[in-house]
Amino acid sequence: MRRISRYLPLLFVLPCCVPLASAQSAFDLNFGVGAIHDSASSTQLDQNANTCPNAAEALPCESTASLSGVMLGFGGDLMLKKKLGIGAEVAFQPAKETYLNLNPSAAAQGLTGESIQSRMTLYDFNGIYQPISTKKVDVKIQAGIGGANLKFYESASSSSALGSESQSQYLQSANHLNVHGGVGVDVFVTDHIFVRPEFNIHYVPNLTQFGSSAVITGMVWVGYSWGDR
């Protein structure tokens, strides 16, 4: 919960504009569910998460996983004019995903981890261009910048006569620039409630943990709109 609250101030600025939206523009808040994807890195890692090959290292090498999994998001848009507006979005992986499987034989070498897990958070501030706006459908094109936070955890488990126990501890995190572009279509099911399928590309420089700096997300947002349309 602490991770989510860290980004909420990015969205709290927008509700302050609701009185303005009611008078001459449109304002919406939305919640989204979707998926994230990036290819796996071609670099293999050993059981100490060091780059392979390493002549001085006797541990086996493993391939890392691709970036994938479910994303949850929160966002808000303020259309200052019929076609132009601003917005902010936060999307994060609610569950940790396996990044690197550690060989079970590593326990004999004094290592406790069975896997390394990752979790991605993306946030961005956008300018919005709305080329099509009708009573039932709005098309929104977004572009902006923000940040990407990638966290890693070590996961371990043990068994005894008392049962099984699983543990996960934080290892490290990496922060990157996030250049965002996206397009979505608001389909209004009532005068104020809409569903928005949205496709996004996030350019994240120096994202060496995965195979590409281009992170793709697909989201379906459900929101409520105030003001004129």
Secondary structure per residue as TSV (DSSP state, phi and psi in degrees):
chain	resnum	aa	ss	phi	psi
A	1	M	-	360.0	-32.9
A	2	R	H	-63.6	-35.0
A	3	R	H	-64.2	-40.6
A	4	I	H	-69.0	-44.7
A	5	S	H	-64.1	-22.6
A	6	R	T	-62.1	-30.7
A	7	Y	T	-101.5	-7.7
A	8	L	T	-60.7	-35.3
A	9	P	H	-56.4	-24.1
A	10	L	H	-63.1	-28.2
A	11	L	H	-97.8	-22.2
A	12	F	H	-68.0	-22.3
A	13	V	T	-65.4	-36.3
A	14	L	G	-66.0	-40.4
A	15	P	G	-60.7	-22.1
A	16	C	G	-63.7	-16.8
A	17	C	G	-94.6	4.5
A	18	V	H	-58.0	-44.3
A	19	P	H	-57.7	-39.7
A	20	L	H	-63.9	-42.5
A	21	A	H	-61.8	-39.0
A	22	S	H	-64.6	-29.2
A	23	A	H	-86.6	-41.8
A	24	Q	H	-146.2	3.0
A	25	S	S	-149.7	-166.3
A	26	A	E	-128.0	141.8
A	27	F	E	-134.3	137.7
A	28	D	E	-140.3	151.5
A	29	L	E	-118.8	144.2
A	30	N	E	-148.2	157.6
A	31	F	E	-123.4	138.2
A	32	G	E	-133.4	156.1
A	33	V	E	-131.6	138.8
A	34	G	E	-167.2	-154.2
A	35	A	E	-141.4	159.4
A	36	I	E	-127.5	150.1
A	37	H	E	-150.0	137.9
A	38	D	E	-151.3	149.7
A	39	S	-	-71.6	162.0
A	40	A	-	-75.9	150.4
A	41	S	-	-71.7	146.2
A	42	S	S	-79.5	-10.1
A	43	T	-	-80.6	130.8
A	44	Q	E	-94.6	152.3
A	45	L	E	-121.9	152.1
A	46	D	E	-91.7	-173.2
A	47	Q	T	-69.6	-13.2
A	48	N	T	-100.6	13.3
A	49	A	S	62.3	31.4
A	50	N	-	-96.7	151.0
A	51	T	B	-66.0	136.7
A	52	C	S	-99.3	156.4
A	53	P	-	-83.9	154.2
A	54	N	-	-133.5	109.1
A	55	A	T	-59.6	-27.7
A	56	A	T	-87.5	-1.8
A	57	E	-	-110.7	124.4
A	58	A	-	-93.1	-4.7
A	59	L	S	-74.2	147.9
A	60	P	-	-70.0	159.8
A	61	C	E	-102.3	148.6
A	62	E	E	-132.6	150.0
A	63	S	E	-84.2	142.3
A	64	T	-	-83.0	161.0
A	65	A	-	-86.5	163.8
A	66	S	-	-75.6	165.6
A	67	L	E	-86.4	119.3
A	68	S	E	-157.2	170.9
A	69	G	E	129.4	176.2
A	70	V	E	-78.4	143.1
A	71	M	E	-120.3	142.5
A	72	L	E	-115.3	148.7
A	73	G	E	-147.1	159.3
A	74	F	E	-133.0	142.6
A	75	G	E	-158.2	171.1
A	76	G	E	-157.4	145.3
A	77	D	E	-128.7	144.2
A	78	L	E	-126.7	110.6
A	79	M	E	-87.6	104.8
A	80	L	S	-73.5	-30.6
A	81	K	S	-133.4	178.6
A	82	K	S	-59.0	-36.1
A	83	K	S	-114.2	-10.4
A	84	L	E	-124.1	142.2
A	85	G	E	-163.2	-174.7
A	86	I	E	-133.1	160.5
A	87	G	E	-162.7	172.4
A	88	A	E	-146.5	145.4
A	89	E	E	-139.7	147.0
A	90	V	E	-131.0	128.4
A	91	A	E	-133.8	137.2
A	92	F	E	-144.7	156.8
A	93	Q	-	-84.6	116.5
A	94	P	S	-70.9	-24.4
A	95	A	S	-117.7	148.2
A	96	K	-	-75.2	143.7
A	97	E	E	-113.5	144.2
A	98	T	E	-66.4	125.4
A	99	Y	E	-102.8	-40.7
A	100	L	E	-146.4	123.1
A	101	N	E	-85.0	131.0
A	102	L	-	-96.5	137.1
A	103	N	-	-63.3	131.6
A	104	P	G	-55.2	-27.3
A	105	S	G	-68.4	-12.7
A	106	A	G	-62.3	-25.8
A	107	A	G	-60.6	-32.2
A	108	A	G	-71.6	-15.6
A	109	Q	G	-101.3	15.8
A	110	G	T	87.7	9.5
A	111	L	-	-95.9	139.4
A	112	T	-	-101.4	-18.5
A	113	G	-	-77.1	144.0
A	114	E	S	-105.4	-23.3
A	115	S	E	-160.0	158.1
A	116	I	E	-109.2	131.5
A	117	Q	E	-115.4	156.6
A	118	S	E	-129.9	160.5
A	119	R	E	-151.1	126.9
A	120	M	E	-107.7	139.7
A	121	T	E	-127.0	131.7
A	122	L	E	-121.9	136.2
A	123	Y	E	-141.4	149.3
A	124	D	E	-156.9	154.1
A	125	F	E	-112.0	132.4
A	126	N	E	-129.8	149.9
A	127	G	E	-91.2	146.2
A	128	I	E	-124.1	132.2
A	129	Y	E	-117.2	127.7
A	130	Q	E	-116.0	88.5
A	131	P	E	-72.0	-25.6
A	132	I	E	-128.1	127.0
A	133	S	E	-143.7	114.5
A	134	T	-	-126.2	-177.1
A	135	K	S	-62.8	-33.2
A	136	K	S	-110.4	-19.5
A	137	V	E	-138.3	133.7
A	138	D	E	-124.1	137.3
A	139	V	E	-107.4	125.4
A	140	K	E	-122.2	128.2
A	141	I	E	-110.1	127.5
A	142	Q	E	-118.9	148.0
A	143	A	E	-151.6	136.9
A	144	G	E	-176.6	-169.4
A	145	I	E	-132.8	161.0
A	146	G	E	-172.1	-137.0
A	147	G	E	-144.0	161.7
A	148	A	E	-129.9	129.2
A	149	N	E	-118.4	121.6
A	150	L	E	-115.3	117.7
A	151	K	E	-107.9	147.2
A	152	F	E	-122.1	145.0
A	153	Y	E	-134.5	152.1
A	154	E	E	-104.7	126.8
A	155	S	E	-109.9	135.3
A	156	A	E	-141.5	153.7
A	157	S	E	-142.9	155.8
A	158	S	E	-144.9	154.3
A	159	S	E	-125.3	144.4
A	160	S	E	-150.5	-177.3
A	161	A	T	-63.5	-20.3
A	162	L	T	-87.6	-7.1
A	163	G	E	123.9	-170.4
A	164	S	E	-102.1	147.9
A	165	E	E	-135.8	134.3
A	166	S	E	-116.4	141.3
A	167	Q	E	-135.2	149.8
A	168	S	E	-140.6	129.0
A	169	Q	E	-129.2	145.5
A	170	Y	E	-68.1	136.0
A	171	L	E	-104.6	-60.5
A	172	Q	E	-167.3	170.8
A	173	S	E	-140.1	160.7
A	174	A	E	-133.6	134.9
A	175	N	E	-109.8	137.5
A	176	H	E	-135.7	158.9
A	177	L	E	-69.8	147.7
A	178	N	E	-130.5	112.3
A	179	V	E	-101.8	119.1
A	180	H	E	-113.3	140.3
A	181	G	E	-139.8	140.1
A	182	G	E	-159.8	162.4
A	183	V	E	-139.0	136.4
A	184	G	E	-141.7	159.1
A	185	V	E	-124.5	115.6
A	186	D	E	-82.2	119.1
A	187	V	E	-110.3	113.2
A	188	F	E	-85.1	120.8
A	189	V	S	-90.7	-21.2
A	190	T	S	-136.4	-172.7
A	191	D	S	-64.8	-23.3
A	192	H	S	-125.2	-24.3
A	193	I	E	-96.3	132.5
A	194	F	E	-134.7	160.7
A	195	V	E	-119.7	131.9
A	196	R	E	-125.8	103.3
A	197	P	E	-70.6	136.8
A	198	E	E	-142.8	136.4
A	199	F	E	-114.0	133.0
A	200	N	E	-133.1	145.6
A	201	I	E	-121.3	127.9
A	202	H	E	-114.4	117.0
A	203	Y	E	-89.8	115.1
A	204	V	-	-118.1	95.9
A	205	P	T	-60.8	146.1
A	206	N	T	61.8	30.7
A	207	L	-	-84.0	67.8
A	208	T	T	-72.5	-14.0
A	209	Q	T	-69.5	-16.6
A	210	F	S	-128.1	-179.0
A	211	G	S	-82.0	-13.6
A	212	S	-	-148.2	154.5
A	213	S	S	-83.8	-4.4
A	214	A	E	-97.2	109.5
A	215	V	E	-102.9	126.2
A	216	I	E	-105.7	133.5
A	217	T	E	-129.2	144.6
A	218	G	E	-123.2	126.9
A	219	M	E	-128.2	151.1
A	220	V	E	-120.6	114.5
A	221	W	E	-101.4	144.2
A	222	V	E	-119.8	126.4
A	223	G	E	-143.8	174.3
A	224	Y	E	-127.1	132.4
A	225	S	E	-114.3	136.2
A	226	W	E	-110.8	156.7
A	227	G	E	91.9	-170.2
A	228	D	-	-79.9	149.8
A	229	R	-	-128.0	360.0
